[in-house]
């Protein structure tokens, strides 16, 4: 009974001290697949939320796979591509909702917002051969059985910090390079690296909960700032060049978001990658030895 209670209180997206790294990765993978299926089939939730939640599960899963990229060997490419493509299947629905949310956050008049909404509707990309969302969802739900089966044939993952050191370092290093971003496209790529690093921090939060939870919170703030910047970039492309007041508001908000992101980023990525990974190694060793 006590063991069952303990299993239920585990943090779903977190490596725990009382389990091997290999067991933790398999558990989290299976939990993420179950959660994605539950979100996709939850007909009581709005379509937008179902899509958003399922895509988040796929992104979290990819971050986990990338954390153990080296021990997975050739299996990594297959799993990473599968969950990447699954997320892309759902992307268009979420992108449409995101730019409307970005529009609502802007400090412009209701009349300007209404004009912009009409422009967005008229500029909606027509995809002649696109599939209805319910068809996409039904297909994904059926296909989720395949990664579940493949997990059983994964190579063993050594219960050592060395198994995750490469993945941790790559994500941190990629995020640090993002500090050189100038264009909207570069900032969008930076956000991807930040989110991967954020998910890794969540996976390791049991290692030192007060510190890692706070660190993950800062990474979340950075990710949201970069995400809002990207949504405004997409919004700009959709509303047309003649909406001068709206474009001015977008530009001003993007400048503020860039300043905010760089301010947070310089602190997050202040350490050199090798030094940061070495510090995480010390935390890991102290945690596992306790």
C-alpha atoms as one frame of an Amber mdcrd trajectory, in Angstrom:
protein
   0.000   0.000   0.000   2.799   2.409   0.964   4.672   1.613  -2.244   1.553
   2.281  -4.308   1.035   5.613  -2.554   4.655   6.552  -3.200   4.298   5.802
  -6.900   1.247   8.050  -7.135   3.073  10.970  -5.511   6.040  10.939  -7.875
   6.481  14.083  -9.945   5.433  12.947 -13.417   8.016  14.915 -15.416  10.978
  14.511 -13.081  13.801  12.048 -12.483  13.510  10.711  -8.912  16.290   9.717
  -6.555  14.889   6.260  -5.763  14.914   5.072  -9.397  17.683   4.425 -11.877
  18.122   6.829 -14.764  17.035   4.158 -17.238  13.888   3.389 -15.225  13.089
   7.087 -14.889  13.393   7.726 -18.621  11.154   4.779 -19.510   8.581   5.788
 -16.876   8.472   9.410 -18.016   8.243   8.418 -21.677   5.292   6.133 -21.015
   3.577   8.730 -18.822   3.977  11.395 -21.498   2.467   9.142 -24.151  -0.506
   8.362 -21.906  -0.993  12.038 -21.087  -0.827  13.022 -24.760  -3.473  10.425
 -25.622  -5.685  11.629 -22.762  -5.431  15.242 -23.925  -6.178  14.423 -27.536
  -9.255  12.386 -26.659 -10.658  14.737 -23.991 -13.775  15.906 -25.808 -14.870
  17.955 -22.796 -12.012  20.412 -23.354 -11.944  23.131 -26.031 -10.176  22.175
 -29.229  -7.470  24.802 -28.706  -6.599  23.482 -25.234  -6.498  19.869 -26.414
  -4.058  20.780 -29.176  -1.936  22.986 -26.933  -1.639  20.358 -24.188  -0.839
  17.523 -26.590   1.845  19.574 -28.334   3.383  20.381 -24.969   3.585  16.676
 -24.129   5.368  16.036 -27.441   7.847  18.865 -26.796   8.546  17.602 -23.299
   9.094  14.131 -24.704  11.566  15.405 -27.287  13.489  17.250 -24.581  13.744
  14.017 -22.575  14.962  12.131 -25.636  17.536  14.830 -26.340  18.737  14.663
 -22.727  19.762  11.017 -23.244  20.711  11.409 -26.889  24.153   9.798 -26.542
  23.117   6.550 -24.801  20.146   6.160 -27.178  22.523   5.968 -30.132  20.802
   5.350 -33.461  17.415   5.134 -31.734  17.555   8.859 -31.013  17.001  10.013
 -34.601  13.906   7.834 -35.001  12.244   8.940 -31.765  13.143  12.600 -32.139
  11.742  12.732 -35.686   8.558  10.882 -34.700   7.600  13.279 -31.908   8.704
  16.313 -33.951   6.402  15.328 -36.802   3.546  14.532 -34.416   3.758  18.047
 -33.000   3.848  19.607 -36.450   0.635  17.831 -37.380  -1.138  19.925 -34.764
   0.803  23.167 -35.211  -1.477  25.139 -37.542  -4.448  25.132 -35.153  -2.370
  26.363 -32.229  -0.589  29.038 -34.317  -3.911  30.593 -35.311  -4.994  30.856
 -31.677  -1.620  32.251 -30.608  -1.684  35.241 -32.954  -5.208  36.147 -31.846
  -4.014  36.039 -28.234  -1.088  38.277 -29.179  -3.465  40.743 -30.794  -5.645
  40.935 -27.671  -2.616  41.778 -25.498  -1.696  44.847 -27.563  -2.574  48.304
 -26.269  -4.624  49.459 -29.257  -8.266  50.417 -29.713 -11.039  47.824 -30.146
 -11.647  49.181 -33.646  -8.043  48.502 -34.672  -8.244  45.002 -33.211 -11.457
  44.267 -35.076  -9.949  45.425 -38.371  -6.931  43.234 -37.705  -9.110  40.193
 -37.019 -10.778  40.608 -40.407  -7.371  40.852 -42.064  -6.238  37.684 -40.267
  -9.321  35.783 -41.429  -8.837  36.928 -45.011  -5.159  36.024 -44.992  -5.702
  32.542 -43.561  -3.485  30.251 -45.619  -5.575  27.993 -47.794  -4.258  24.458
 -47.681  -6.048  22.597 -50.399  -5.109  19.169 -49.150  -5.139  19.827 -45.396
  -6.891  17.256 -43.220  -9.587  18.101 -40.656  -8.328  18.268 -37.078 -10.439
  15.313 -35.913  -8.828  13.154 -38.613  -5.345  14.241 -37.546  -6.133  13.560
 -33.892  -7.611  10.121 -34.588  -4.527   9.173 -36.593  -2.122  10.363 -33.871
  -4.017   8.506 -31.147  -3.708   5.285 -33.151  -0.015   5.852 -33.895   0.965
   6.557 -30.280   1.107   2.818 -29.730   4.272   2.613 -31.861   6.640   4.637
 -29.646   5.184   2.774 -26.647   6.254  -0.513 -28.209   9.655   0.784 -29.314
  10.629   1.865 -25.797  10.931  -1.794 -24.773  13.777  -2.255 -27.281  15.776
   0.823 -26.304  19.407   0.258 -25.330  20.119   0.374 -21.586  20.990   3.776
 -20.121  23.798   3.740 -17.563  22.776   5.175 -14.195  25.371   7.926 -14.333
  25.521  11.686 -14.819  27.668  10.973 -17.878  24.537   9.650 -19.598  22.918
  13.103 -19.488  25.955  15.398 -19.446  26.108  15.655 -23.243  22.407  16.447
 -23.619  22.481  19.004 -20.825  25.561  20.692 -22.276  24.200  20.826 -25.818
  20.950  22.493 -24.698  22.745  25.017 -22.499  25.326  25.770 -25.185  22.608
  26.312 -27.791  20.781  28.670 -25.460  23.934  30.635 -24.763  24.532  31.126
 -28.484  21.049  32.603 -28.676  22.297  35.712 -26.866  23.712  36.777 -30.247
  20.252  36.743 -31.875  19.279  39.809 -33.900  16.385  38.900 -36.181  12.915
  37.579 -35.323  13.860  34.258 -36.913  16.973  33.973 -34.729  14.981  34.815
 -31.610  12.484  32.094 -32.524  15.302  29.564 -32.825  16.659  30.778 -29.496
  13.311  30.087 -27.886  13.500  26.443 -28.975  16.854  26.047 -27.210  15.570
  27.888 -24.124  12.532  25.612 -23.905  14.697  22.516 -24.168  16.888  23.823
 -21.338  13.750  24.684 -19.335  12.415  21.144 -19.711  15.781  19.731 -18.629
  15.641  21.884 -15.500  12.197  20.439 -14.762  13.469  16.901 -15.263  16.200
  17.575 -12.691  14.129  19.557 -10.192  14.146  16.747  -7.588  17.936  17.080
  -7.525  17.597  20.276  -5.458  13.926  21.411  -5.479  14.213  24.996  -4.106
  17.018  25.946  -6.480  15.955  24.023  -9.599  12.316  25.094  -9.304  13.332
  28.753  -9.155  15.751  28.279 -12.053  13.036  26.600 -14.156  10.726  29.514
 -13.343  13.207  32.019 -14.743  13.625  29.914 -17.881   9.849  29.833 -18.239
   9.764  33.645 -18.106  12.435  33.801 -20.805  10.569  31.291 -22.966   7.314
  33.244 -22.661   8.987  36.525 -23.626  10.476  34.917 -26.737   7.199  33.156
 -27.524   5.254  36.417 -27.331   7.824  38.019 -29.638   7.349  35.251 -32.207
   3.550  35.441 -32.036   3.768  39.173 -32.768   6.076  38.447 -35.705   3.486
  36.066 -37.182   0.722  38.575 -36.449   2.628  41.279 -38.346   2.838  39.058
 -41.418  -0.887  38.387 -41.343  -2.377  41.876 -40.870  -0.938  43.696 -43.883
   1.303  46.720 -44.306  -1.353  49.466 -44.130  -2.328  49.052 -40.486   0.182
  51.612 -39.334  -0.980  52.069 -35.739  -1.127  48.337 -35.149   2.304  47.790
 -36.691   3.743  50.549 -34.523   2.282  48.870 -31.433   3.735  45.519 -32.532
   7.172  47.032 -33.064   7.150  48.718 -29.661   6.069  45.545 -27.890   8.674
  43.444 -29.709  11.439  45.861 -28.730  10.376  45.642 -25.089  10.240  41.834
 -25.245  13.706  41.661 -26.800  15.153  43.814 -24.011  13.416  41.637 -21.404
  14.643  38.406 -22.998  18.235  39.579 -23.303  18.223  40.826 -19.716  17.082
  37.425 -18.420  19.248  35.499 -20.878  22.499  37.188 -19.872  21.934  36.005
 -16.319  20.757  32.489 -17.176  23.694  31.878 -19.496  26.350  33.786 -17.542
  28.472  30.661 -16.962  30.444  28.931 -19.660  28.836  25.614 -20.673  31.600
  23.397 -19.288  31.458  25.159 -15.925  27.664  24.989 -15.768  27.618  21.248
 -16.551  30.337  20.673 -13.924  28.162  22.430 -11.329  25.175  20.257 -12.271
  27.403  17.207 -11.926  28.237  18.223  -8.351  24.563  18.698  -7.539  23.769
  15.299  -9.046  26.524  13.544  -7.076  25.449  15.114  -3.795  21.807  14.213
  -4.494  22.481  10.595  -5.414  24.795  10.127  -2.425  22.264  11.452   0.114
